[in-house]
Amino acid sequence: MDKNAFAKTPPMGWNSYDYYDTGVTEADVRKNAAVLAEKLLPFGWEYVVVDIQWYASNPGAQREKYQYVPFGQLNLDGFSRLIPDPERFPSSKNGAGFKPLADYVHSLGLKFGIHIMRGIPRLAAHSHMPILGTDATAAEIADPSSVCRWNPDMYGVRNTPAGQAYYDSLLALYASWGVDFIKCDDICNTDNWASDPARAFEGKNEIIMLHRAIEKCGRPIVLSLSPGPALRDKAEFYGAYANMWRITDDMWDRWDHVRNMFDRCHLWRGVGRAGAYPDCDMLPLGTVGGGFLDERATRLTRDEQRTLMTLWCVFGSPLMLGAELTKLDAWTLSLLTNEKVLTLLSPENTREELVYTPEKAVWAVTTPEGARYKAVFNLTEEPMEIRETALDVWTGAPCGTLIAPHGCLLAEL
């Protein structure tokens, strides 16, 4: 299978993390999927992704101390593979896994995705559980020296035939559930900002093993790598084995996070192509921070929200929305459904960064049909004067003479 055919355009969809954190339930996923299908699917938003710790029982039990309960109760099958928590995902009981939920998502015309952590559950290794199709146990393929700094659930997997068999069995299980998208964490840059750069790419072999397992499973599954910032000198490697990879740490609703993305896009300009996309991370728009956190409307101003959407699109990043969709407001909906803005995502477009200074960024995008767009971003705290006679794609009106602080102009030339 050609992995680049799995995502001919940058994937677009909804991810549970920005609102639900580790506590999302089946009911939550179903109600958000219904809204996605009704309001956003016609504009290309098609993935529904269940994020981290869907396999954990009572993940919020110690939320006042920890995001991830240290060595908490996890749900596994008989072959060292994590399965959904049956209390939060009741349709998964009796060995059904995520298939009933995936079937529901597919019935809406959508695609289904899950988050996984790199490696094999520590619980499986400590219990010497078997690996399907081998005589090996989880303890034999687990690498106890390779662990995530921020999540206690997994050990890395050794690059051995039995290690590959574990990943093969994992992807066979996911394919049987109907999974279309995998976001694998602690694998793109496994020691984010660590003092030991030699360890920053220790997930390399497991990226390759995951890729091979996807090829064998018989189902086209998009592979997304996290967390970032991805390593720029590994761009060719990421593009060969994955469909998208995070170029930033977690993106939240703060201007400094948006501002930093201009540096990231400058660094990664010219790298994306069909089926292989540098990923600017999720869109913290609408209502976020629910679950175990404090629910809030995004803290980004409306000008900053337009800047975010415009940059992601002119750069050609995947678009994953983190909002609670049942609380989707008209303004946020308008940001997500501007068809001309979304056409800028196509990998067939020619895109170029024309200007990048501390005060200003300018990007140009040309479609195969010859339509030309220019995005001008004001990165300062003061209004910026402009001289454009074209129409503003966001408003449909002639461009004004000023761009607001942290705002942008997207002109159709």
C-alpha distance (Angstrom), angle and dihedral (degrees) to the residues before:
residue distance angle dihedral
M1 . . .
D2 3.79 . .
K3 3.81 105.9 .
N4 3.80 90.8 -157.5
A5 3.79 88.9 65.4
F6 3.81 90.2 61.7
A7 3.81 92.8 71.8
K8 3.78 111.1 20.4
T9 3.80 88.4 167.3
P10 3.82 128.2 29.5
P11 3.82 107.9 -74.8
M12 3.81 115.3 -106.8
G13 3.77 126.2 -165.5
W14 3.80 150.9 96.4
N15 3.80 129.0 -61.8
S16 3.79 124.6 -166.4
Y17 3.81 99.2 -141.0
D18 3.82 105.6 85.4
Y19 3.79 92.2 56.7
Y20 3.81 107.1 23.3
D21 3.81 102.1 30.4
T22 3.85 107.3 -170.8
G23 3.80 96.1 -21.8
V24 3.81 106.0 72.9
T25 3.82 116.4 140.7
E26 3.77 134.8 -158.4
A27 3.81 90.4 -104.8
D28 3.81 89.7 54.1
V29 3.79 92.4 50.6
R30 3.80 93.3 47.6
K31 3.80 95.4 51.0
N32 3.81 93.0 47.0
A33 3.79 91.5 46.6
A34 3.80 90.2 54.0
V35 3.80 91.6 54.5
L36 3.80 92.1 45.1
A37 3.80 90.5 53.5
E38 3.79 93.7 46.6
K39 3.80 101.5 43.2
L40 3.80 110.0 18.2
L41 3.81 110.1 25.7
P42 3.84 91.7 79.8
F43 3.83 87.1 62.1
G44 3.80 96.2 50.0
W45 3.80 102.2 -89.7
E46 3.81 102.0 135.3
Y47 3.82 114.5 143.3
V48 3.82 124.6 91.8
V49 3.81 108.5 -166.6
V50 3.81 124.6 -169.4
D51 3.79 105.5 -151.0
I52 3.78 134.5 -151.6
Q53 3.83 129.5 -17.3
W54 3.80 100.5 9.1
Y55 3.81 83.8 147.2
A56 3.82 95.4 56.8
S57 3.81 124.1 100.5
N58 3.81 114.3 -133.8
P59 3.82 94.1 -11.1
G60 3.81 92.8 -179.9
A61 3.80 95.1 56.6
Q62 3.82 93.9 112.2
R63 3.76 99.8 22.9
E64 3.80 93.0 138.3
K65 3.84 86.9 65.4
Y66 3.78 108.8 21.8
Q67 3.77 140.5 25.0
Y68 3.82 88.2 -152.1
V69 3.80 117.5 35.9
P70 3.82 106.8 -122.4
F71 3.81 106.3 -106.5
G72 3.78 92.0 -20.0
Q73 3.77 127.2 175.3
L74 3.81 112.2 -66.4
N75 3.80 129.0 -175.1
L76 3.83 117.5 -125.6
D77 3.78 137.2 170.7
G78 3.79 122.8 -132.4
F79 3.81 94.0 -83.8
S80 3.82 103.0 58.1
R81 3.82 94.0 -92.9
L82 3.79 124.2 133.0
I83 3.80 116.3 -120.7
P84 3.83 130.7 -171.4
D85 3.79 119.7 -76.9
P86 3.83 102.4 -103.5
E87 3.79 93.3 -146.9
R88 3.79 93.5 58.5
F89 3.82 95.0 32.3
P90 3.80 104.4 36.3
S91 3.80 95.5 173.4
S92 3.82 87.9 64.4
K93 3.81 93.5 69.3
N94 3.81 123.7 117.6
G95 3.78 93.7 30.6
A96 3.80 96.3 -57.3
G97 3.79 93.2 124.3
F98 3.77 115.7 -177.7
K99 3.81 94.1 -30.8
P100 3.84 96.7 102.9
L101 3.80 91.9 48.3
A102 3.81 91.9 44.8
D103 3.81 89.5 49.3
Y104 3.80 89.6 54.0
V105 3.81 91.9 48.9
H106 3.80 90.6 48.1
S107 3.82 90.7 49.2
L108 3.82 87.3 62.8
G109 3.80 91.3 55.3
L110 3.81 91.4 -104.3
K111 3.82 134.9 119.6
F112 3.80 126.4 -118.6
G113 3.80 128.4 -131.9
I114 3.79 140.6 174.8
H115 3.79 138.1 -161.4
I116 3.80 119.0 -125.3
M117 3.78 134.8 -179.3
R118 3.79 120.4 -125.5
G119 3.78 112.3 -100.5
I120 3.78 140.6 13.3
P121 3.83 126.4 -50.4
R122 3.79 113.2 -89.7
L123 3.79 87.0 -139.7
A124 3.81 89.8 60.7
A125 3.80 91.8 49.7
H126 3.81 93.9 47.9
S127 3.81 89.9 48.9
H128 3.83 93.5 46.5
M129 3.80 90.9 -127.4
P130 3.83 119.1 -177.2
I131 3.80 128.0 -100.9
L132 3.81 113.5 -133.2
G133 3.79 114.0 -107.1
T134 3.82 95.8 11.8
D135 3.80 141.2 78.2
A136 3.80 89.4 -127.7
T137 3.76 126.9 104.1
A138 3.79 129.6 -140.1
A139 3.80 88.8 -105.5
E140 3.81 90.6 61.4
I141 3.80 96.4 52.3
A142 3.82 97.5 37.7
D143 3.80 117.9 99.0
P144 3.83 105.7 -150.4
S145 3.80 91.1 -169.0
S146 3.81 90.7 61.8
V147 3.78 108.7 72.3
C148 3.78 137.9 146.1
R149 3.81 115.1 -104.2
W150 3.80 94.8 -141.6
N151 3.81 107.5 29.6
P152 3.84 124.1 55.2
D153 3.80 99.7 -159.8
M154 3.80 106.0 90.9
Y155 3.78 149.4 43.6
G156 3.79 120.6 -151.8
V157 3.81 117.8 -102.6
R158 3.79 121.5 -116.9
N159 3.79 117.6 -119.5
T160 3.82 95.9 -113.4
P161 3.81 134.8 118.7
A162 3.80 88.9 -98.4
G163 3.79 90.1 49.3
Q164 3.79 89.6 53.1
A165 3.80 89.6 47.6
Y166 3.81 89.1 56.7
Y167 3.79 92.0 54.0
D168 3.81 90.5 43.8
S169 3.80 90.3 54.1
L170 3.80 90.7 46.6
L171 3.80 93.6 53.7
A172 3.80 91.9 43.3
L173 3.80 87.4 56.8
Y174 3.81 92.9 47.5
A175 3.80 91.2 48.1
S176 3.80 90.0 52.5
W177 3.81 88.5 53.5
G178 3.81 91.6 51.8
V179 3.81 98.2 -111.5
D180 3.83 113.6 172.9
F181 3.81 100.9 176.5
I182 3.80 134.9 34.9
K183 3.78 124.1 -166.2
C184 3.80 104.8 -164.1
D185 3.79 115.8 -162.9
D186 3.82 133.2 -157.7
I187 3.79 89.0 28.8
C188 3.81 111.6 85.4
N189 3.80 94.2 59.0
T190 3.77 105.5 -0.9
D191 3.80 98.4 -171.5
N192 3.78 102.3 38.7
W193 3.82 110.3 -158.3
A194 3.80 90.6 -10.8
S195 3.80 122.3 162.3
D196 3.81 89.6 -126.4
P197 3.83 107.8 67.0
A198 3.79 90.8 -178.0
R199 3.81 89.1 73.8
A200 3.80 95.6 47.6
F201 3.79 92.5 94.3
E202 3.78 102.4 35.4
G203 3.80 89.2 122.3
K204 3.82 91.3 68.8
N205 3.81 96.0 103.0
E206 3.79 92.3 46.7
I207 3.81 90.7 52.5
I208 3.79 87.8 56.1
M209 3.82 92.3 45.8
L210 3.80 91.0 50.3
H211 3.78 90.7 49.3
R212 3.80 91.9 50.6
A213 3.80 91.2 47.9
I214 3.80 91.0 52.2
E215 3.80 89.9 51.0
K216 3.81 90.1 52.7
C217 3.80 98.8 43.9
G218 3.80 95.6 74.2
R219 3.80 95.4 -129.8
P220 3.82 127.1 98.9
I221 3.82 103.2 -118.1
V222 3.80 121.5 176.1
L223 3.82 112.0 -132.0
S224 3.80 117.8 -146.4
L225 3.82 120.1 -175.2
S226 3.82 126.0 -148.2
P227 2.95 154.7 -138.9
G228 3.76 116.1 33.3
P229 2.85 166.8 -126.1
A230 3.80 85.7 91.1
L231 3.78 116.1 -148.7
R232 3.80 109.2 -99.5
D233 3.79 94.0 -150.4
K234 3.82 89.0 58.3
A235 3.82 94.7 57.5
E236 3.80 93.9 113.9
F237 3.79 91.0 50.3
Y238 3.82 93.9 49.4
G239 3.79 90.7 48.8
A240 3.80 92.2 50.7
Y241 3.81 96.1 52.4
A242 3.82 108.0 24.7
N243 3.79 140.2 40.9
M244 3.81 97.6 -137.9
W245 3.78 137.6 6.0
R246 3.78 132.6 -168.6
I247 3.80 115.5 -108.4
T248 3.80 93.9 -174.0
D249 3.77 141.4 43.0
D250 3.83 116.3 -106.1
M251 3.79 110.2 -39.0
W252 3.82 116.3 -139.2
D253 3.80 137.8 173.6
R254 3.79 97.4 -79.8
W255 3.79 127.8 113.2
D256 3.81 92.4 -132.3
H257 3.82 88.4 58.9
V258 3.81 91.3 50.9
R259 3.80 91.5 44.9
N260 3.80 90.6 52.1
M261 3.79 89.9 55.8
F262 3.80 90.1 67.6
D263 3.82 87.2 62.1
R264 3.80 90.1 47.9
C265 3.79 94.1 48.5
H266 3.80 90.2 47.2
L267 3.81 89.3 53.8
W268 3.82 94.1 46.8
R269 3.82 99.6 37.6
G270 3.79 114.2 137.3
V271 3.82 95.7 18.2
G272 3.83 103.2 99.8
R273 3.77 122.4 92.3
A274 3.80 137.3 161.6
G275 3.79 108.4 -54.4
A276 3.81 95.4 7.5
Y277 3.81 120.0 74.4
P278 3.80 136.5 171.2
D279 3.81 102.8 -130.5
C280 3.83 123.5 -137.9
D281 3.84 90.6 -163.8
M282 3.79 130.5 -117.8
L283 3.79 127.3 -26.8
P284 3.84 109.4 -112.1
L285 3.80 92.9 -155.2
G286 3.80 132.6 133.8
T287 3.82 117.5 9.0
V288 3.81 113.7 -7.8
G289 3.80 139.7 157.3
G290 3.78 99.9 57.5
G291 3.77 124.6 132.2
F292 3.81 108.7 58.8
L293 3.82 91.3 -9.6
D294 3.81 133.6 69.8
E295 3.78 111.8 -77.6
R296 3.78 112.8 -128.1
A297 3.76 144.3 157.6
T298 3.80 109.6 -103.9
R299 3.78 111.8 -77.5
L300 3.81 91.6 -139.0
T301 3.79 115.2 105.5
R302 3.78 117.8 -121.3
D303 3.80 90.1 -103.5
E304 3.80 89.9 51.6
Q305 3.80 90.9 48.5
R306 3.80 91.4 54.4
T307 3.78 89.7 46.9
L308 3.80 90.4 52.9
M309 3.81 94.4 48.8
T310 3.78 92.3 44.7
L311 3.80 94.7 49.8
W312 3.81 93.6 47.3
C313 3.82 90.1 51.0
V314 3.81 100.0 43.9
F315 3.80 88.6 46.5
G316 3.83 91.6 48.6
S317 3.82 98.8 -123.6
P318 3.80 124.5 161.6
L319 3.82 112.3 -100.5
M320 3.81 118.5 -132.6
L321 3.78 116.5 170.2
G322 3.81 118.8 -148.9
A323 3.81 99.3 -170.7
E324 3.79 128.2 117.8
L325 3.80 96.7 -104.7
T326 3.79 96.3 -157.7
K327 3.81 85.8 66.7
L328 3.79 95.4 46.0
D329 3.81 109.3 145.4
A330 3.80 128.4 -151.4
W331 3.81 94.0 -106.4
T332 3.80 94.4 53.1
L333 3.79 90.5 44.1
S334 3.80 89.5 54.7
L335 3.81 90.2 54.1
L336 3.79 91.6 52.6
T337 3.79 99.4 44.8
N338 3.82 105.3 46.7
E339 3.78 98.6 125.3
K340 3.81 96.7 -160.5
V341 3.79 91.2 52.3
L342 3.80 91.2 49.3
T343 3.83 92.4 50.6
L344 3.80 87.0 66.4
L345 3.83 88.8 71.4
S346 3.80 95.3 70.9
P347 3.83 113.4 117.1
E348 3.80 86.9 -142.3
N349 3.78 89.2 70.9
T350 3.79 122.7 96.0
R351 3.80 110.2 -125.5
E352 3.77 129.8 -174.0
E353 3.77 136.8 177.3
L354 3.82 103.5 -134.6
V355 3.82 101.3 176.9
Y356 3.78 133.8 15.8
T357 3.78 121.9 173.2
P358 3.81 132.8 140.1
E359 3.81 88.0 -94.2
K360 3.78 104.5 38.1
A361 3.80 145.4 23.5
V362 3.80 126.8 -167.9
W363 3.79 125.7 -170.9
A364 3.81 129.3 -178.3
V365 3.80 127.2 -156.7
T366 3.81 126.5 -171.3
T367 3.80 122.0 -171.1
P368 3.83 123.3 -142.4
E369 3.83 86.9 -107.5
G370 3.80 90.4 58.9
A371 3.81 100.2 -104.7
R372 3.80 109.9 147.3
Y373 3.79 129.0 -153.2
K374 3.79 132.8 -177.5
A375 3.79 124.9 -161.9
V376 3.81 118.4 -161.4
F377 3.82 117.3 -170.0
N378 3.80 126.1 -162.5
L379 3.80 106.3 -148.3
T380 3.79 95.0 177.4
E381 3.79 135.9 89.3
E382 3.81 93.3 -115.7
P383 3.84 133.6 67.2
M384 3.80 113.8 -88.9
E385 3.80 123.2 -140.4
I386 3.79 116.8 -130.8
R387 3.79 137.5 -178.7
E388 3.79 111.3 -149.6
T389 3.79 128.5 140.0
A390 3.81 96.4 -171.1
L391 3.79 129.8 98.2
D392 3.79 120.8 -87.7
V393 3.81 106.6 -121.4
W394 3.80 91.8 -148.8
T395 3.79 96.8 53.6
G396 3.80 103.0 22.0
A397 3.81 87.7 -133.9
P398 3.81 129.9 109.3
C399 3.77 113.5 -78.2
G400 3.78 115.0 -94.2
T401 3.77 127.0 -135.1
L402 3.81 98.6 -105.3
I403 3.79 137.7 51.1
A404 3.80 114.1 -151.2
P405 3.82 121.0 -122.4
H406 3.84 109.0 -75.9
G407 3.81 87.4 5.6
C408 3.78 134.2 119.2
L409 3.77 145.6 -149.9
L410 3.80 121.1 -138.2
A411 3.78 108.4 -166.7
E412 3.79 128.4 -171.3
L413 3.80 104.1 -144.8
